[in-house]
């Protein structure tokens, strides 16, 4: 039986998911929706979709799985609009950075018998520097995707989400909601906040006219997240949706900056060198581990990680046959 998957939001993430699923089109039918009709048509032209549905509620009718590849500020309204048209047993997933607020919205807007599982996608280790690249099927290949399931979600729904991650070429990584939000505050949101802060400080600086000619690779690398990740409204919504996690990450960073400032103020070259060497070695170690894509080997010393057979199983057949 063909599995019906609807992807709502056809930017880099949503379109790349559709492209990754293209190899399984005999078992999967991909429907796409985006409020930008030209973006949806572009995704179909690339081969990421089997069909485009311009009407949002109709796009999820009969869907077994719905993926919300949307900015944080668009998710609650989308859940409210599609909720009445989701079939019983449908599983809704999202790719937003914070999961606790989305889980709350899902409880509010999803009818009984419809289930929410959160995705925390990480790019393939081979694509991690390709933030500005167009969508492509290998975006998640050999990467990891966190799975966050609120209490009460049936195991069949979690298995479905896990199987989807496997079809994308990634490894599922099960996470607690509070753990996921805390980690994403530092790993995903804080870099964008720091990037925006640097731009805010420099672009309006009195010397920007001259500085802009000299700004090079370090400036471009640090300011890239503000230009290539969450939309401004989506980033603001994400930061405010869990202010405690956002502030904890920001306060920790401010404390680190204060330590660097003190070392500079007292001319403590030894301390500065220690901090910079520690930072460089830490990044080199992380980069080697991240580039390998084999976290099982990194953590347990073995690259052999069992794969679960039976993608999607016969769960849809049982559900649809009720």
Secondary structure as UniProt FT lines:
FT   STRAND          3..8
FT   HELIX           12..20
FT   HELIX           21..24
FT   TURN            25..27
FT   STRAND          28..33
FT   HELIX           37..46
FT   STRAND          51..52
FT   HELIX           56..59
FT   TURN            60..62
FT   STRAND          65..68
FT   HELIX           72..82
FT   HELIX           83..85
FT   TURN            88..89
FT   STRAND          91..94
FT   HELIX           100..109
FT   TURN            112..113
FT   STRAND          115..121
FT   TURN            125..129
FT   TURN            131..132
FT   TURN            137..142
FT   STRAND          144..149
FT   TURN            151..152
FT   HELIX           155..167
FT   TURN            168..169
FT   STRAND          171..175
FT   HELIX           177..184
FT   HELIX           185..189
FT   HELIX           190..203
FT   TURN            206..207
FT   HELIX           208..214
FT   HELIX           217..228
FT   HELIX           232..241
FT   HELIX           243..265
FT   TURN            266..267
FT   HELIX           269..292
FT   HELIX           295..300
FT   TURN            311..314
FT   HELIX           315..320
//
